[in-house]
């Protein structure tokens, strides 16, 4: 088969989450850059919407208030969703109504996380019901699923229906290898493999010097150390997307098109979220990360993948410990490793799609 391939991308593209939006956009645009016709499979579910929006209006357990700001944030996400290349909508639980595709790529979010509070256990993300003869998985992840518990045989059988699989982290690689009896590639998140340039950003931050704070649930020790470091340097801490009372300023209502340049223009990034690290790496911003129980596995895997272990810090630290990381540029070795992984990630996707097109 010659010419572009019609590809559907199945992911969590309507989550009120900066990383989910950008990984979906970067993957579909990356496939387009490889010469294919790609669009996001626009699945719909009233059950999922209710759960997603309820969480978006009160995302931090134990916090009350800020509902108006979180609502403005949601509206900015809805506006951004409308600009994505979307398929005709179809019910999440009735995929027979989706369009047919020459290939479908599942990924790159926690699409195989069976513990996800509203997407967990949906067979579609394991390939069941996809309207294609050629299913791929790119940068798929099991999230915080316990690798020691393995994967139920019923879900493992579904994974064998994928003709090519690449995952986002070593923990997911181990689960897939045990499930299907074959090793698979570990590739970069699309935000690093197909990074958006500044021309993709439609808004800018007006801040001139600041520390970008992204996440919630930080330990008091970590927060105090970051504050000590930032205030020594006269840098205000600006919390984006969530309230953190220890920040100097809250920017809760920021949308995804504001998030990307905000991270890119920061003097430093402080986070406990996966895509906080990803965007800091993409824009070569000094950053430190604290691993939470929910995100610890994927954060450790990312740091091992790119050789950035020094950026992942423990709660018991001092401003001097923070300075040892944030006062130093991103290592050239990290940049070199990301570039090698970027080339390998693109090559995996290019070969997988072309191999499928050849037999279609």
Secondary structure, 3 states (H helix, E strand, C coil): CCCCCEEEEECCCCCCCHHHHHHHHHHHHHHHHCCCEEEECCEECHHHHHHHHHHHHCCCCCCCCCHHHHHHHHHHHHHHHCCCCECCCEECCCHHHCCCCCEEEECCCCCCCCCCCCCCCCHHHHCCCCCCCCEEEEEECCCCCCHHHCCCHHHHHHHCCCCEEEECCHHHHHHHHHHHCCCCEECCCHHHHCCCCHHHCCCCCCCCCEEEEECCCCCHHHHHHHHHHHHHCCCEEEEECCCCCCCCEEECCCCHHHHHHHHHCCCEEEECCHHHHHHHHHCCCCEEEECCCCCHHHHHHHHHHHCCHHHEECCCCCHHHHHHHHCCCCCHHHHHHHHHHHHHHHHHHHHHHHHHHHHC
